């Protein structure tokens, strides 16, 4: 059963002119450990640099996940 809502916290660990390697951790952390992903730099909506934190957020009512570079506060609070 796929997750309907999740937040992945990733850190760019290396990049070149086209691709970035990102280490993702599930938030909250699980026993599975980190995962690595290769993303096109054009998919990252901020400056691509080593150590840059990115977030992949999928909420239950959204069809696709969104990549962002800053933590979004819950507007309903």
Secondary structure by P-SEA (a helix, b strand, c coil): cccccbbbbbbbccccccbbbbbbbccccccccbbbbbbccccccccccccbbbbbbbcccccbbbbbccccccccc
